[in-house]
Amino acid sequence: MDFVLGSGYKDEPKVDTNGNLEFRRTTPVHLASRYMFVNRKSVVHELFQIYSTFDANYVDEEGLTHFHVACKLNLIDIVEKFFNLGFDPNFNGTELVDPPLHLALFRGYKTMSELLLKRGANPNQFSAHGVTPLHIICAKNNDDVEMVNMLFEVCLDKYQPVKIDAQDKFDRTPLHYALYFNNKNLAALLLINGAHPNLAESNGYTPLHVICQKSNDDEELARLLFEIAADKNETVQIDARDKWGNPPLNLAVRCGNKKVAKFLVENRVKLACLNRNGLTPLHNICKSLLDDDELVNLFFENIEANHPSKLVNFKDNWDRTPLQLAVAKISPHAVDALLDRGADLCNFVFPNNLFDEKFGLAKDYTLASELRLASGLMAVVECLKKQGYELDQTDALTIMKLFDKYALFATSSDLEKSWSDDEEFASKAKGMTMKPNLSLLDLLQLRPKEAAKLLTSMDYFEFWRSGKIGQLPENHRTSCGFNLCEKVSRGFFHRWARNPLWELTGYRLPNLCCDMINDMLTNKDLFHIFIAAVY
């Protein structure tokens, strides 16, 4: 390169038979711009000393021109030289190459973008991918208010207003993009400058739908949307439906966004609406990853006076009630709240075929998942029993098979471990209170039968829910979880194995003897006894 530059060599554009310059050509400028290397910008800048005939704007087979390269690499002096020859910056994009303004904005080049706009770049030009410059800015997660303000100001000076609600090929507006990418200040700026708060994209998602299905439970963003709309005398369509018939509330509870859901309920969202699957918001609360009696109670506190009993037992298109979904999702607090609000147990059918989805999710993503599943399931059974529902043999078999399928049984090493040998573990476990005068360390050293007299299933579930188990040393955490699984489910397995053992012994042993035998067995042993008798 230095040799060529030192020689004074300059590229001479070729001329066709008609005397016109030939621009279709791949040059080193194109090639160098496509590869990432440390001094790429300076190398390309030097190449422009060779390719210095700026009225020869070479274009390669993908549609990339020398002008594109200069914009892409922020070579302002080179771009100025093109403009001095009267170049129009509004090149149509291709599938592989965006227009120059898009390239500059995507890379955050404010000065370059401003130069292009002042020299006539169209602020509303669509790329081949269907996005405008404003979409490009909003699709970055840096909340670049300064760049948007520059875009608005330059375009205002040139009497070429930005189309703030331009829609891409999926009908998404810049506001949708700003919300998707957590650009809160950008979203506010767009709304203040006239962005429509209710435009829906191709799936029917309005800006409120987008907020409700994000994973960060951003009540502040939802509140911002409503406040700015109110300041502009506009109304956010709180019950707008997506293409599947879901209002925003359904998405909020489905995605576990408790704060956003509460905000919507408090703003008088319709609570009796169905989506295409016949799911009410209450169904979605009960099938969400939340186990939240507060949200269930909030739902009932805000529902119209004549609807509660109808909605609490309403069946979706698959004949599932909210109670069945809450049981299948192993949500004891929701189950308790539904039962207190009149959920019908007379016609309740235990959801034997609905558990696998929840178990699979919890097993993959939950800390101490074995304790969450075992304690949650036992707590649900406890809630149902307290209200008068009795499991039958099929229900019990379903629960036992779940323990077996998802490996919730403790091993002998989990049960016989000496928990005081590891000083770090013993110290932390001793500091964790299960109930007054009973530490986790005390509990681990008790036999299951003794532990059953001191704690309920809900006590174990609340311990898991507190997250304290995550504070234990990792090398003992799993064994601790399985030990607690054995204890929380001991009464259940013991009760259901008593008659099968009696049956397998030919009814020759009294119940007391059967109980003594069962006391010496593990839950997995009791499961095998139950299976042997059933089959």
C-alpha positions as CSV (number, residue, x, y, z in Angstrom):
1,M,0.0,0.0,0.0
2,D,2.8,2.5,1.0
3,F,4.6,1.6,-2.2
4,V,1.6,2.3,-4.4
5,L,0.8,5.5,-2.6
6,G,4.4,6.6,-2.8
7,S,4.4,6.0,-6.5
8,G,1.6,8.5,-7.0
9,Y,-0.6,5.9,-8.7
10,K,-4.2,7.0,-9.3
11,D,-7.1,4.8,-10.5
12,E,-8.4,5.8,-13.9
13,P,-12.0,4.9,-14.5
14,K,-12.7,2.7,-17.5
15,V,-14.9,4.1,-20.3
16,D,-17.3,2.0,-22.4
17,T,-17.7,2.2,-26.1
18,N,-20.2,5.1,-25.8
19,G,-17.7,7.1,-23.7
20,N,-19.5,6.6,-20.4
21,L,-17.7,5.8,-17.2
22,E,-18.1,2.1,-16.1
23,F,-19.1,2.0,-12.4
24,R,-19.8,-1.7,-12.0
25,R,-16.6,-3.0,-10.4
26,T,-15.4,-4.4,-7.1
27,T,-12.4,-2.5,-5.8
28,P,-10.0,-2.8,-2.9
29,V,-12.2,-0.2,-1.2
30,H,-15.2,-2.6,-1.2
31,L,-13.1,-5.5,-0.1
32,A,-11.3,-3.7,2.8
33,S,-14.6,-2.4,4.1
34,R,-16.0,-5.9,4.4
35,Y,-13.4,-7.3,6.8
36,M,-12.8,-6.3,10.4
37,F,-9.2,-5.4,11.2
38,V,-7.6,-3.0,13.6
39,N,-6.8,-0.1,11.2
40,R,-9.5,-0.7,8.7
41,K,-10.7,2.9,8.7
42,S,-7.3,4.4,8.0
43,V,-6.5,1.8,5.3
44,V,-9.7,2.6,3.5
45,H,-9.1,6.3,3.9
46,E,-5.7,5.8,2.2
47,L,-7.3,3.8,-0.6
48,F,-9.4,6.8,-1.4
49,Q,-6.2,8.6,-2.3
50,I,-5.9,6.0,-5.1
51,Y,-9.6,5.9,-6.0
52,S,-9.8,9.7,-5.8
53,T,-12.0,10.2,-8.9
54,F,-15.2,10.8,-6.8
55,D,-17.5,11.1,-9.8
56,A,-16.7,7.4,-10.3
57,N,-18.8,5.9,-7.5
58,Y,-17.9,2.3,-8.1
59,V,-20.6,-0.3,-7.1
60,D,-20.0,-4.0,-6.5
61,E,-22.3,-6.9,-7.2
62,E,-24.1,-6.5,-3.9
63,G,-24.9,-2.8,-4.5
64,L,-22.3,-1.4,-2.2
65,T,-20.8,1.8,-3.5
66,H,-17.7,3.8,-2.5
67,F,-20.1,6.4,-1.0
68,H,-21.7,3.7,1.1
69,V,-18.3,2.7,2.4
70,A,-17.4,6.2,3.3
71,C,-20.7,6.5,5.3
72,K,-20.2,3.1,6.9
73,L,-16.7,4.0,8.2
74,N,-17.5,7.6,9.2
75,L,-15.1,9.1,6.6
76,I,-16.7,12.6,6.7
77,D,-14.1,14.3,4.5
78,I,-14.6,11.7,1.8
79,V,-18.3,12.1,1.9
80,E,-17.9,15.8,1.6
81,K,-15.9,15.3,-1.6
82,F,-18.8,13.2,-3.0
83,F,-21.2,16.0,-2.1
84,N,-19.1,18.6,-3.7
85,L,-19.7,16.8,-7.0
86,G,-23.5,17.0,-6.4
87,F,-24.1,13.4,-5.2
88,D,-27.6,12.5,-4.1
89,P,-27.4,10.5,-0.8
90,N,-30.7,8.7,-1.4
91,F,-29.4,5.4,-2.8
92,N,-32.0,2.7,-2.8
93,G,-31.0,-0.2,-0.5
94,T,-30.6,-3.8,-1.5
95,E,-31.1,-7.0,0.5
96,L,-27.4,-6.9,1.4
97,V,-26.8,-3.1,1.6
98,D,-28.8,-0.5,3.5
99,P,-29.1,3.1,2.4
100,P,-26.2,5.4,3.5
101,L,-28.2,7.1,6.3
102,H,-29.3,3.8,7.7
103,L,-25.6,2.7,7.8
104,A,-24.5,5.8,9.6
105,L,-27.4,5.7,12.2
106,F,-26.9,2.0,12.9
107,R,-23.3,2.7,13.9
108,G,-24.2,5.8,15.9
109,Y,-22.4,8.3,13.8
110,K,-24.3,11.5,14.7
111,T,-22.2,14.0,12.8
112,M,-22.2,11.8,9.6
113,S,-26.0,11.3,10.0
114,E,-26.6,15.0,10.4
115,L,-24.4,15.8,7.3
116,L,-26.4,13.3,5.2
117,L,-29.7,14.7,6.4
118,K,-28.6,18.3,5.7
119,R,-27.5,17.3,2.2
120,G,-30.9,15.8,1.4
121,A,-31.0,12.3,2.8
122,N,-34.7,11.2,3.1
123,P,-35.5,10.8,6.8
124,N,-38.4,8.5,5.9
125,Q,-36.7,6.2,3.4
126,F,-37.4,2.5,3.8
127,S,-34.5,0.0,3.5
128,A,-35.0,-3.3,1.6
129,H,-35.8,-4.8,5.0
130,G,-38.7,-2.3,5.5
131,V,-37.3,-0.1,8.2
132,T,-36.8,3.7,8.3
133,P,-34.0,5.7,9.9
134,L,-36.2,6.2,13.0
135,H,-36.7,2.4,13.3
136,I,-32.9,2.0,13.2
137,I,-32.3,4.3,16.1
138,C,-35.1,2.8,18.2
139,A,-33.8,-0.8,17.5
140,K,-30.6,-0.2,19.5
141,N,-30.7,-0.6,23.3
142,N,-28.8,2.6,24.1
143,D,-31.8,4.9,24.5
144,D,-30.3,7.5,22.2
145,V,-32.6,10.5,22.7
146,E,-29.9,12.8,21.4
147,M,-29.8,11.1,18.0
148,V,-33.6,11.3,17.6
149,N,-33.7,14.9,18.7
150,M,-31.1,15.6,16.0
151,L,-33.2,13.8,13.4
152,F,-36.3,15.8,14.4
153,E,-34.5,19.1,14.5
154,V,-32.8,18.8,11.1
155,C,-35.9,17.6,9.4
156,L,-37.9,20.4,11.0
157,D,-35.4,22.9,9.6
158,K,-35.8,21.4,6.1
159,Y,-39.6,21.2,6.3
160,Q,-39.4,17.4,5.9
161,P,-41.2,16.0,9.0
162,V,-40.3,12.5,10.2
163,K,-43.1,10.0,9.9
164,I,-43.1,9.0,13.5
165,D,-45.6,6.1,13.0
166,A,-44.0,4.6,9.9
167,Q,-44.6,0.8,9.9
168,D,-42.1,-1.8,8.8
169,K,-43.0,-4.9,6.9
170,F,-44.4,-6.4,10.1
171,D,-46.4,-3.2,10.8
172,R,-44.1,-2.4,13.8
173,T,-43.6,1.3,14.5
174,P,-40.5,3.0,16.0
175,L,-42.4,3.0,19.3
176,H,-42.7,-0.8,19.2
177,Y,-39.0,-1.0,18.6
178,A,-38.2,1.4,21.4
179,L,-40.3,-0.7,23.8
180,Y,-38.9,-4.0,22.6
181,F,-35.3,-2.7,23.3
182,N,-36.0,-1.1,26.7
183,N,-35.5,2.5,25.4
184,K,-37.7,4.1,28.0
185,N,-36.7,7.7,27.3
186,L,-36.9,7.2,23.6
187,A,-40.4,5.8,24.0
188,A,-41.4,8.9,26.0
189,L,-39.9,11.2,23.4
190,L,-41.8,9.4,20.6
191,L,-45.1,9.6,22.5
192,I,-44.6,13.3,23.3
193,N,-43.9,14.0,19.6
194,G,-47.1,12.3,18.5
195,A,-46.5,8.6,18.3
196,H,-49.8,6.7,18.3
197,P,-50.2,4.8,21.6
198,N,-52.5,2.2,20.1
199,L,-51.2,1.2,16.7
200,A,-51.0,-2.6,16.3
201,E,-48.4,-4.6,14.5
202,S,-49.1,-7.7,12.4
203,N,-49.7,-9.9,15.4
204,G,-52.1,-7.4,16.9
205,Y,-49.6,-6.2,19.5
206,T,-50.1,-2.6,20.6
207,P,-47.4,-0.8,22.6
208,L,-49.2,-1.9,25.7
209,H,-49.1,-5.6,24.6
210,V,-45.3,-5.2,24.1
211,I,-44.8,-3.8,27.6
212,C,-46.9,-6.6,29.1
213,Q,-45.0,-9.4,27.5
214,K,-41.5,-8.2,28.4
215,S,-39.6,-10.0,31.1
216,N,-38.7,-7.0,33.3
217,D,-42.1,-6.3,34.8
218,D,-41.8,-2.5,34.1
219,E,-44.8,-0.9,35.7
220,E,-43.1,2.5,35.3
221,L,-43.1,2.1,31.6
222,A,-46.8,1.1,31.5
223,R,-47.6,4.1,33.7
224,L,-45.6,6.4,31.4
225,L,-47.6,5.3,28.4
226,F,-50.9,6.1,30.2
227,E,-49.7,9.4,31.6
228,I,-48.4,10.8,28.3
229,A,-51.5,9.7,26.4
230,A,-53.6,11.4,29.0
231,D,-51.6,14.6,28.7
232,K,-52.3,14.6,25.0
233,N,-56.0,13.8,25.5
234,E,-55.6,10.3,24.1
235,T,-56.8,7.0,25.6
236,V,-54.7,3.9,25.7
237,Q,-56.8,0.9,24.6
238,I,-56.3,-1.1,27.7
239,D,-58.5,-4.0,26.4
240,A,-57.1,-4.2,22.8
241,R,-56.9,-7.7,21.5
242,D,-54.0,-9.3,19.7
243,K,-54.6,-11.8,16.8
244,W,-55.2,-14.6,19.4
245,G,-57.7,-12.6,21.2
246,N,-55.5,-11.7,24.2
247,P,-55.8,-8.4,25.9
248,P,-52.6,-7.0,27.5
249,L,-53.6,-8.3,30.9
250,N,-53.4,-11.9,29.7
251,L,-49.9,-11.4,28.4
252,A,-48.8,-9.7,31.7
253,V,-49.9,-12.5,33.9
254,R,-48.7,-15.2,31.4
255,C,-45.2,-13.6,31.4
256,G,-45.1,-13.2,35.2
257,N,-45.3,-9.4,35.2
258,K,-47.1,-9.0,38.5
259,K,-46.6,-5.2,38.9
260,V,-47.8,-4.5,35.4
261,A,-50.8,-6.8,35.9
262,K,-51.7,-5.0,39.2
263,F,-51.4,-1.7,37.4
264,L,-53.8,-2.8,34.7
265,V,-56.3,-4.2,37.2
266,E,-56.3,-1.0,39.2
267,N,-56.9,0.9,36.0
268,R,-60.2,-1.0,35.5
269,V,-59.2,-3.4,32.8
270,K,-62.0,-5.8,31.8
271,L,-61.6,-9.0,33.9
272,A,-64.3,-11.0,32.2
273,C,-62.9,-11.1,28.7
274,L,-62.0,-14.4,26.8
275,N,-59.3,-15.0,24.3
276,R,-59.8,-17.5,21.4
277,N,-59.0,-20.4,23.6
278,G,-61.6,-19.4,26.1
279,L,-59.1,-18.3,28.7
280,T,-60.0,-15.5,31.0
281,P,-57.3,-13.4,32.8
282,L,-58.0,-15.6,35.8
283,H,-57.1,-18.7,33.8
284,N,-53.9,-17.0,32.8
285,I,-53.0,-16.0,36.4
286,C,-53.5,-19.6,37.4
287,K,-51.4,-21.1,34.6
288,S,-48.6,-18.5,34.8
289,L,-45.3,-19.1,36.5
290,L,-46.5,-17.0,39.4
291,D,-47.8,-18.6,42.6
292,D,-49.6,-15.5,43.8
293,D,-52.6,-15.4,46.0
294,E,-52.3,-11.6,46.0
295,L,-52.9,-11.3,42.3
296,V,-55.9,-13.7,42.5
297,N,-57.4,-11.8,45.4
298,L,-56.8,-8.5,43.5
299,F,-58.6,-10.0,40.6
300,F,-61.7,-10.8,42.7
301,E,-61.6,-7.4,44.6
302,N,-61.9,-5.6,41.2
303,I,-64.3,-7.9,39.4
304,E,-67.9,-6.7,38.9
305,A,-70.1,-7.8,41.7
306,N,-72.2,-10.2,39.7
307,H,-69.3,-12.2,38.1
308,P,-67.1,-13.8,40.8
309,S,-68.8,-17.2,41.1
310,K,-69.2,-17.5,37.4
311,L,-65.5,-16.7,36.6
312,V,-63.9,-18.8,39.3
313,N,-65.5,-21.9,37.8
314,F,-65.4,-20.8,34.2
315,K,-64.1,-23.5,31.8
316,D,-61.9,-22.8,28.8
317,N,-62.2,-24.5,25.4
318,W,-60.5,-27.6,26.9
319,D,-62.9,-27.7,29.9
320,R,-60.2,-26.6,32.3
321,T,-61.2,-24.4,35.3
322,P,-58.8,-21.9,36.9
323,L,-58.6,-24.3,39.9
324,Q,-57.4,-27.2,37.7
325,L,-54.8,-24.9,36.1
326,A,-53.5,-23.7,39.5
327,V,-53.3,-27.3,40.8
328,A,-51.4,-28.4,37.6
329,K,-49.1,-25.4,37.9
330,I,-48.4,-26.4,41.5
331,S,-49.4,-23.1,42.9
332,P,-50.7,-23.7,46.5
333,H,-51.3,-20.0,47.3
334,A,-53.4,-19.6,44.1
335,V,-55.3,-22.8,45.0
336,D,-56.0,-21.6,48.5
337,A,-57.2,-18.2,47.2
338,L,-59.5,-19.8,44.6
339,L,-61.0,-22.2,47.2
340,D,-61.6,-19.3,49.5
341,R,-63.4,-17.5,46.7
342,G,-65.8,-20.3,45.9
343,A,-64.1,-22.6,43.5
344,D,-66.2,-25.7,43.1
345,L,-64.8,-28.9,44.6
346,C,-68.0,-31.0,44.1
347,N,-67.3,-31.3,40.3
348,F,-63.5,-30.9,40.5
349,V,-61.5,-33.4,38.5
350,F,-57.8,-33.8,39.5
351,P,-55.8,-32.6,36.4
352,N,-53.8,-35.8,36.0
353,N,-52.8,-35.0,32.4
354,L,-51.6,-31.4,32.9
355,F,-48.6,-31.7,35.2
356,D,-45.8,-32.5,32.8
357,E,-45.4,-29.0,31.4
358,K,-44.9,-27.3,34.8
359,F,-42.7,-30.1,36.1
360,G,-40.5,-29.9,33.0
361,L,-40.1,-26.1,33.2
362,A,-39.4,-26.1,36.9
363,K,-36.9,-29.0,36.6
364,D,-35.0,-27.0,33.9
365,Y,-35.0,-23.5,35.3
366,T,-35.8,-23.4,39.1
367,L,-33.3,-23.3,41.9
368,A,-33.7,-26.5,44.1
369,S,-36.4,-27.6,41.7
370,E,-36.9,-30.9,43.5
371,L,-37.9,-29.1,46.7
372,R,-40.1,-26.6,44.8
373,L,-42.0,-29.5,43.0
374,A,-42.3,-31.8,46.0
375,S,-43.3,-29.2,48.6
376,G,-45.6,-27.4,46.1
377,L,-47.4,-30.5,45.2
378,M,-47.8,-31.7,48.8
379,A,-49.0,-28.2,49.7
380,V,-51.6,-28.3,46.9
381,V,-52.9,-31.6,48.1
382,E,-53.0,-30.2,51.7
383,C,-55.1,-27.2,50.5
384,L,-57.6,-29.5,48.6
385,K,-57.9,-31.8,51.6
386,K,-58.5,-29.0,54.0
387,Q,-61.5,-28.0,51.9
388,G,-62.9,-31.5,51.7
389,Y,-61.4,-33.0,48.5
390,E,-60.1,-36.5,48.9
391,L,-57.6,-37.9,46.4
392,D,-58.5,-41.2,44.8
393,Q,-56.1,-44.0,43.9
394,T,-55.7,-42.6,40.3
395,D,-54.8,-39.2,41.7
396,A,-52.3,-40.7,44.1
397,L,-50.7,-42.8,41.4
398,T,-50.3,-39.7,39.2
399,I,-48.4,-37.9,42.0
400,M,-46.2,-40.9,42.7
401,K,-45.4,-41.3,39.0
402,L,-44.4,-37.6,38.9
403,F,-42.0,-38.2,41.8
404,D,-40.5,-41.2,39.9
405,K,-40.4,-39.6,36.4
406,Y,-38.7,-36.4,37.6
407,A,-36.4,-38.1,40.1
408,L,-37.7,-36.4,43.3
409,F,-36.9,-39.4,45.5
410,A,-34.0,-39.1,48.0
411,T,-31.1,-41.6,47.9
412,S,-29.7,-43.3,51.0
413,S,-26.8,-40.9,51.0
414,D,-29.2,-37.9,51.1
415,L,-30.9,-39.5,54.1
416,E,-27.9,-40.8,56.1
417,K,-25.6,-37.8,55.6
418,S,-24.0,-36.3,58.7
419,W,-24.9,-32.7,58.3
420,S,-22.6,-31.4,61.1
421,D,-19.4,-32.6,59.5
422,D,-19.1,-29.6,57.2
423,E,-18.7,-26.6,59.4
424,E,-19.7,-24.1,56.8
425,F,-22.9,-25.9,55.9
426,A,-23.8,-26.6,59.5
427,S,-23.3,-22.9,60.5
428,K,-25.5,-21.6,57.6
429,A,-28.2,-24.3,58.2
430,K,-28.3,-23.6,61.9
431,G,-28.9,-19.9,61.1
432,M,-31.9,-20.7,58.9
433,T,-35.2,-20.8,60.9
434,M,-37.9,-23.2,59.7
435,K,-40.2,-22.1,62.6
436,P,-39.5,-20.8,66.1
437,N,-37.0,-23.1,67.9
438,L,-36.4,-25.2,64.8
439,S,-33.5,-24.5,62.5
440,L,-32.8,-26.2,59.1
441,L,-30.0,-28.1,60.7
442,D,-32.3,-29.4,63.4
443,L,-34.9,-30.5,60.8
444,L,-32.3,-32.3,58.6
445,Q,-31.3,-34.4,61.7
446,L,-34.9,-35.5,62.4
447,R,-36.5,-38.6,61.1
448,P,-39.4,-38.0,58.6
449,K,-42.0,-39.2,61.0
450,E,-40.8,-36.7,63.7
451,A,-40.5,-33.9,61.2
452,A,-44.1,-34.4,60.0
453,K,-45.4,-33.5,63.5
454,L,-43.6,-30.1,63.4
455,L,-44.1,-28.7,59.9
456,T,-46.8,-28.5,57.2
457,S,-46.2,-28.9,53.5
458,M,-46.7,-25.2,53.2
459,D,-43.9,-24.6,55.6
460,Y,-41.5,-26.4,53.3
461,F,-42.9,-24.6,50.3
462,E,-42.4,-21.2,52.0
463,F,-38.8,-22.2,52.8
464,W,-38.1,-22.9,49.2
465,R,-39.9,-19.7,48.2
466,S,-37.7,-17.6,50.5
467,G,-34.7,-18.6,48.4
468,K,-32.6,-19.4,51.5
469,I,-31.7,-22.8,50.1
470,G,-29.6,-20.9,47.5
471,Q,-27.4,-19.6,50.3
472,L,-26.2,-23.1,51.2
473,P,-22.9,-24.4,49.9
474,E,-23.5,-25.8,46.5
475,N,-21.9,-29.2,47.3
476,H,-24.6,-29.9,49.9
477,R,-27.5,-28.0,48.4
478,T,-28.9,-30.8,46.3
479,S,-28.7,-33.4,49.0
480,C,-30.4,-31.0,51.4
481,G,-33.2,-30.5,48.9
482,F,-33.8,-34.2,48.4
483,N,-33.7,-34.8,52.2
484,L,-36.5,-32.2,52.6
485,C,-38.4,-33.8,49.7
486,E,-38.4,-37.0,51.6
487,K,-39.7,-35.4,54.7
488,V,-42.4,-33.2,53.1
489,S,-43.9,-36.1,51.2
490,R,-43.4,-38.8,53.8
491,G,-46.9,-38.7,55.2
492,F,-48.4,-39.0,51.7
493,F,-46.4,-42.0,50.7
494,H,-46.9,-43.7,54.1
495,R,-50.7,-43.3,53.9
496,W,-51.0,-44.6,50.4
497,A,-48.7,-47.6,50.9
498,R,-50.3,-48.9,54.1
499,N,-53.2,-50.8,52.5
500,P,-51.1,-52.1,49.5
501,L,-48.6,-53.5,51.9
502,W,-51.4,-55.1,53.9
503,E,-52.8,-56.5,50.7
504,L,-49.4,-57.9,49.5
505,T,-48.9,-59.7,52.8
506,G,-52.3,-61.5,52.3
507,Y,-53.9,-59.4,55.0
508,R,-52.1,-61.4,57.6
509,L,-50.3,-58.5,59.4
510,P,-52.1,-55.9,61.5
511,N,-52.0,-52.3,60.5
512,L,-49.6,-51.5,63.3
513,C,-47.0,-54.0,61.9
514,C,-47.5,-52.6,58.4
515,D,-46.8,-49.1,59.7
516,M,-43.7,-50.3,61.5
517,I,-42.4,-51.9,58.3
518,N,-43.2,-48.8,56.3
519,D,-41.4,-46.6,58.8
520,M,-38.2,-48.4,57.9
521,L,-38.6,-47.9,54.2
522,T,-37.8,-44.9,51.9
523,N,-40.5,-43.1,49.9
524,K,-39.2,-44.9,46.8
525,D,-39.7,-48.3,48.4
526,L,-43.3,-47.2,49.4
527,F,-43.9,-46.2,45.8
528,H,-42.8,-49.7,44.6
529,I,-45.2,-51.3,47.1
530,F,-48.0,-49.1,45.9
531,I,-47.3,-50.0,42.2
532,A,-47.0,-53.7,43.0
533,A,-50.5,-53.7,44.6
534,V,-52.1,-51.5,41.9
535,Y,-50.8,-53.5,39.0
